[in-house]
């Protein structure tokens, strides 16, 4: 007699979660820009601010 720990639905959810994690890692690898010190991903907006392309207005509007 075999003991079934996971149902078919559980196994499918595990496969789906693994696929989602793989796709997320692939997207981060392809599109994330990392800081040198701690390899924390930068958003596009943060990168634009650091490059001087985007000026921040205290009123919440972007300056050109």
Phi, psi and omega in degrees: 000127181266144176261125179262113180276325182238143174277170177300322178297318178299316180296319179296319178296322176295318177296318179297317179296319179296319178295316178298318178295321179296315180295317178299315179298320179296317179294319177296319178298321186280320191248345183281143173251131187250145171285150183293317189295304187241006177059034176279131181294141175260143174281167179299319180297317178298319180295318178295321178296314180296327179278357180080009181281336185234119177261137182261127176267136178301339179276001176092011179249147178282140176258144176267000000 
